[in-house]
């Protein structure tokens, strides 16, 4: 007999009530011969200046593609990742650097003057599907730059920038007085939300239909926070895992981008190994802005590529760690979707289409290059054949969404579905991404 889903709900008249763990939800009780499948996880890594296309984008599609120079550093994991080209967020053409804010959301950001109304980021949409199953719903991290994570109300979640702070959250055990204070803080927050909820409910009886809808959306966000506080209270008295290794020493020098990234990778690995969280976002490598504006000047371009290589190598280190961590018959990489992308194709052009995208792990059938803009591959090929210092012959050619460009949110939809989140479309998606199985 097939086990009941762990998140089975009783539903009636718009009300959904979660059930406690039942015997019928346990695989052993249903005659299952094997242990339950490992939980799904998601790591989203954002970089602000993209990559040099001639070093990152394969010039052929399919499984027989040749690794470009940057991705040659990931050769050991070729069968564990997919390169995707021809993706972007619709209506972000003039967003430039500010489009960092919508990297994981896909919300419209047509130009700098636009009054951004952001939406939930893909990592938070994923995390909300597994609320209460881990001590921390998600980790929002940065080594440089702003947070990538956004709540359902469009509010940016503050990011942790110190690896030592992550380590303490994972392993530092509070004393009884601190635990009592934490419970008191949670209870005070719940009391305040009760008062706010009652006041808003009273107000809704005295306003028009449109305003009532907005108040109801607000009340739902209040109820969501209440649920999070209730779950946080349950975790206060549960023991934390024993520390693995020692507390890291934070690196203050922002120019040491690779070392700072590697330290945060170590913390991500520990967070996933201990199942302290299953959703992580990380913004990194934001200190080579001047180099990214190389103008194809050979020395600056070479220096920029060297920085990008360090980033790729550190990313490969994360894949090494996850692939080396066993989880039953599989590895941690098999159950963890690892995405790296950017808000810009590359810093030199500031173009917000043909974004660099690499997806590793997570149980997908990898080892391919999915190309949704074939003319773009021809442009990259021509640029590779050009003499050093030559300006590209082709000017700015904006691709058409749905023709030679697909929404990046199609990939996000596929990731959410693979992660067990019931969703037909996320953000600006038209559906799951074609070719990703």
C-alpha positions in Angstrom: 0.0 0.0 0.0 1.3 3.5 -0.9 2.2 5.6 2.2 0.1 8.7 2.9 1.9 12.0 2.2 3.5 13.5 5.3 1.9 16.9 4.6 -1.7 15.5 4.2 -4.2 18.2 5.0 -7.9 18.0 6.0 -9.7 20.6 3.8 -13.1 22.1 4.1 -14.6 25.4 3.1 -11.1 26.9 2.4 -9.7 25.7 5.7 -6.7 23.4 5.7 -5.5 21.6 8.9 -2.3 19.7 9.1 -2.5 16.2 10.6 0.1 14.8 13.0 2.4 12.0 11.9 0.2 8.9 11.4 1.4 5.2 11.1 0.0 5.2 7.5 2.6 8.0 6.6 5.5 5.7 7.5 6.9 3.6 4.6 7.5 0.7 7.0 3.8 0.6 8.0 2.8 0.3 4.3 5.1 -2.5 3.5 7.8 -0.4 1.9 11.0 -2.3 1.5 13.3 0.6 1.4 13.9 3.7 3.6 12.2 6.9 2.9 13.7 9.0 0.1 16.1 11.7 1.2 14.5 15.2 1.5 14.9 17.6 -1.4 17.0 20.7 -1.0 17.8 23.9 -2.9 20.8 26.1 -3.1 20.6 29.3 -5.2 23.8 31.2 -5.8 23.7 34.6 -7.5 26.6 36.6 -9.0 26.1 40.2 -9.9 28.3 40.6 -13.1 27.7 37.4 -15.1 30.5 35.7 -17.0 32.4 36.4 -20.2 30.2 34.5 -22.7 33.1 33.2 -24.8 34.5 31.4 -21.7 31.2 30.2 -20.2 28.7 29.4 -23.0 29.1 26.2 -25.1 28.8 26.9 -28.8 26.9 23.7 -29.5 23.7 22.3 -27.8 22.9 18.8 -26.6 25.0 16.2 -24.8 28.0 16.2 -27.0 29.0 19.8 -26.4 32.5 20.8 -25.7 33.2 22.4 -22.3 34.2 26.1 -22.7 37.3 27.2 -20.8 35.5 28.3 -17.6 33.4 25.1 -17.3 36.4 22.9 -18.0 37.2 23.5 -14.3 34.0 21.5 -13.6 34.9 18.6 -15.9 34.7 16.1 -13.0 31.0 16.9 -12.6 30.1 17.1 -16.3 27.3 14.5 -15.8 26.1 16.3 -12.7 25.1 19.6 -14.2 23.3 21.2 -17.1 24.3 24.5 -18.8 21.3 26.5 -20.0 21.5 29.5 -22.3 18.8 31.7 -23.7 17.0 32.4 -20.4 16.0 35.8 -18.9 13.4 37.6 -16.9 10.8 39.4 -19.1 10.6 43.2 -18.7 13.9 43.7 -16.9 15.8 45.1 -19.9 16.7 48.4 -18.2 17.1 47.1 -14.7 20.9 46.6 -15.0 22.6 46.2 -11.6 19.3 46.9 -9.8 17.9 43.8 -11.4 19.8 41.9 -8.7 16.7 42.4 -6.6 14.6 40.2 -8.9 17.2 37.6 -9.8 15.3 34.9 -7.9 11.8 36.4 -8.3 11.3 37.4 -11.9 9.3 40.5 -10.9 9.1 43.2 -13.6 11.9 45.8 -13.3 11.9 47.7 -16.7 14.2 50.6 -15.6 15.7 52.4 -12.7 12.8 54.7 -12.3 10.4 51.8 -11.8 8.7 51.5 -8.4 9.6 47.9 -7.8 6.9 45.7 -6.3 8.8 42.5 -5.7 7.4 39.0 -5.3 8.5 35.9 -3.5 11.9 34.4 -4.5 12.1 30.8 -5.6 14.1 29.7 -2.5 11.4 31.0 -0.2 8.7 29.4 -2.3 10.6 26.1 -1.9 11.2 26.6 1.8 7.5 27.4 2.5 6.6 23.9 1.3 8.6 22.2 4.1 7.9 24.6 7.0 8.6 23.2 10.4 10.6 20.2 9.2 13.9 21.8 9.9 15.2 24.2 12.6 15.6 27.0 10.1 13.2 27.5 7.3 16.0 28.9 5.1 19.4 30.5 5.2 19.9 33.8 3.4 23.6 34.5 3.0 26.0 36.9 1.3 29.7 37.4 1.0 29.2 40.8 -0.9 26.1 42.5 -2.0 22.4 42.5 -1.2 20.2 39.6 -0.2 18.6 37.5 -2.9 15.7 36.2 -0.9 12.3 37.9 -0.8 9.2 37.1 1.2 5.7 36.5 -0.2 5.0 40.2 0.6 7.9 41.4 -1.5 10.2 42.2 1.5 13.9 41.5 1.2 15.2 39.2 3.9 18.3 40.4 5.6 21.3 38.3 4.7 24.0 36.8 7.0 27.4 37.9 5.9 29.6 36.2 8.5 30.4 32.5 8.3 31.0 32.4 12.1 27.4 33.7 12.6 26.1 30.8 10.5 28.2 28.3 12.5 26.8 29.6 15.8 23.2 29.3 14.5 23.9 25.7 13.6 25.8 24.5 16.7 25.9 27.0 19.5 23.7 25.7 22.4 21.9 28.4 24.4 21.9 28.2 28.1 18.6 27.8 30.0 18.2 31.6 30.6 18.8 32.3 26.9 16.3 29.6 25.9 13.7 31.0 28.2 14.3 34.5 26.8 13.8 33.1 23.3 10.5 31.5 24.2 9.4 34.8 25.8 10.4 36.7 22.7 8.4 34.4 20.5 5.3 34.5 22.8 5.5 38.3 22.9 5.6 38.3 19.1 2.5 36.0 18.9 0.6 38.3 21.4 1.4 41.3 19.3 0.2 39.5 16.2 -3.0 38.6 18.0 -3.6 42.3 18.7 -2.8 43.3 15.2 -5.0 40.6 13.7 -8.0 41.6 15.9 -7.6 45.3 14.9 -7.3 44.5 11.2 -10.4 42.2 11.4 -12.4 44.9 13.0 -11.3 47.4 10.4 -12.3 45.1 7.5 -15.9 45.4 8.6 -15.9 49.2 8.0 -14.2 49.4 4.6 -15.0 48.7 0.9 -14.6 45.4 -1.0 -11.3 46.4 -2.6 -9.7 47.5 0.7 -11.1 44.3 2.4 -9.2 42.2 -0.1 -6.0 44.1 0.7 -6.6 43.7 4.4 -7.3 40.0 4.0 -3.9 39.6 2.1 -2.3 41.4 5.1 -4.1 39.2 7.6 -2.9 36.1 5.7 0.7 37.4 6.0 0.1 37.9 9.7 -1.2 34.3 10.0 1.8 33.1 8.1 4.1 34.8 10.6 2.1 33.3 13.5 2.6 29.8 12.0 6.4 30.4 11.7 6.5 31.6 15.4 4.7 28.6 16.6 7.1 26.3 14.8 10.1 28.3 16.1 8.8 27.8 19.6 8.8 24.0 19.1 12.4 24.0 18.0 13.7 26.0 21.0 14.0 23.0 23.3 15.2 20.5 20.7 18.9 19.8 20.9 21.2 21.1 18.2 23.6 18.8 16.4 27.1 18.4 17.8 29.5 20.8 16.2 31.4 19.6 13.1 34.9 21.1 13.2 35.7 24.4 14.7 34.1 27.9 14.3 35.4 29.5 11.1 37.5 32.7 11.3 35.8 35.4 9.2 37.8 37.1 6.5 37.5 40.9 6.7 39.3 41.6 3.4 36.5 41.9 0.8 39.0 41.5 -2.0 39.5 37.8 -1.0 36.4 36.8 -2.9 37.3 33.2 -3.4 38.3 32.6 0.2 35.1 34.2 1.5 33.0 32.2 -0.9 34.7 29.0 0.1 34.1 29.7 3.8 30.4 30.2 3.2 30.4 27.0 1.1 31.7 25.2 4.1 28.7 26.6 6.1 26.2 25.6 3.5 27.6 22.1 3.5 27.3 21.9 7.2 23.7 23.3 7.2 22.6 20.6 4.7 24.5 17.7 6.2 22.9 18.4 9.6 19.5 19.0 7.9 19.3 22.3 9.8 17.7 23.8 6.7 16.9 22.8 3.1 16.8 26.1 1.4 19.8 28.4 0.9 20.5 31.6 -1.1 23.9 33.2 -1.5 25.0 36.4 -3.2 28.8 36.4 -3.9 31.7 37.8 -5.9 30.7 41.5 -6.1 34.1 43.1 -5.9 35.3 43.1 -9.5 32.9 45.6 -11.0 35.7 47.7 -12.6 37.2 44.6 -14.2 33.9 43.5 -15.6 33.8 46.8 -17.6 36.8 45.7 -19.5 35.7 47.0 -22.9 37.5 43.9 -24.5 40.8 45.5 -23.6 43.0 42.3 -23.5 44.7 42.8 -20.1 41.5 43.8 -18.3 39.6 41.0 -19.9 42.2 38.5 -18.9 42.1 39.7 -15.3 38.3 39.6 -15.3 38.3 36.0 -16.6 40.8 35.0 -13.9 38.4 36.3 -11.2 35.6 34.3 -12.9 37.7 31.2 -12.9 38.2 31.5 -9.1 34.4 31.7 -8.7 33.9 28.6 -10.9 36.5 26.7 -9.0 34.9 27.5 -5.7 31.5 26.5 -7.1 33.1 23.2 -8.1 34.3 22.8 -4.5 30.7 22.9 -3.3 29.8 20.2 -5.8 32.7 18.1 -4.6 31.5 18.4 -1.0 27.9 17.5 -1.8 28.9 14.7 -4.1 31.2 13.3 -1.3 28.6 13.3 1.4 26.7 10.0 1.4 23.0 9.8 2.1 21.9 6.2 2.1 22.5 4.8 -1.4 22.9 8.3 -2.9 24.9 11.5 -2.3 23.8 14.8 -0.9 24.3 16.3 -4.4 21.6 13.9 -5.8 19.0 15.4 -3.4 20.2 19.0 -3.7 19.4 21.4 -6.6 22.3 23.8 -6.9 21.7 26.8 -9.2 24.1 29.5 -10.1 23.0 32.5 -12.2 23.2 36.3 -12.6 21.1 39.3 -13.3 23.4 40.2 -16.2 24.8 38.3 -19.1 28.1 39.9 -18.4 29.2 43.1 -16.7 30.7 44.6 -19.8 27.4 44.8 -21.7 25.0 45.1 -18.8 22.5 43.1 -20.9 19.8 41.3 -18.9 19.1 38.5 -21.4 20.9 35.3 -22.4 21.8 35.0 -18.7 24.4 32.5 -17.6 22.7 29.6 -15.9 24.1 26.3 -14.5 22.0 23.8 -12.6 23.7 20.9 -10.8 22.4 17.9 -8.8 18.8 17.5 -7.5 18.1 14.2 -9.4 17.8 15.8 -12.8 19.2 14.0 -15.9 22.2 16.3 -16.4 25.2 16.3 -18.8 23.7 18.6 -21.5 23.6 22.1 -22.8 20.0 23.3 -23.2 20.1 26.2 -25.7 17.0 28.4 -26.3 18.7 31.0 -28.5 20.7 29.3 -31.3 21.7 32.6 -33.0 23.4 33.6 -29.7 25.6 30.5 -29.9 26.7 31.7 -33.4 27.6 35.1 -32.0 29.7 33.5 -29.3 31.4 31.3 -31.9 32.2 34.4 -34.1 33.6 36.2 -31.1 35.8 33.3 -30.3 37.2 33.3 -33.8 37.9 37.1 -33.7 41.4 38.5 -33.2 42.2 39.7 -29.7 41.0 43.2 -29.0 38.6 43.2 -31.9 35.1 44.6 -31.2 32.2 42.2 -31.8 30.7 42.7 -35.2 27.1 42.2 -34.0 25.5 45.0 -32.0 22.8 44.7 -29.4 20.2 42.3 -30.7 17.4 41.9 -28.2 15.9 38.4 -28.4 12.1 37.9 -28.4 10.6 36.1 -25.4 9.0 32.9 -26.5 11.0 32.8 -29.8 14.7 32.8 -29.0 14.4 33.4 -25.2 12.6 31.5 -22.4 11.6 32.8 -19.0 14.2 32.0 -16.3 11.1 31.3 -14.1 10.4 28.3 -16.3 13.5 26.8 -14.8 12.4 27.9 -11.3 9.1 26.1 -11.9 10.9 22.9 -12.8 13.0 23.1 -9.7 10.0 23.7 -7.5 8.1 20.8 -9.0 11.2 18.5 -8.7 11.5 19.6 -5.1 7.9 18.5 -4.3 6.2 21.9 -4.2 2.8 21.8 -5.9 3.0 24.6 -8.5 2.0 25.0 -12.1 3.9 28.2 -12.8 6.2 30.4 -10.8 6.5 34.1 -11.4 6.7 34.9 -15.1 6.9 31.3 -16.2 4.8 29.8 -19.0 5.3 26.3 -17.5 8.2 24.0 -16.6 11.4 24.3 -18.7 11.5 22.1 -21.9 14.2 19.5 -22.1 15.0 19.3 -18.4 14.1 15.9 -17.0 
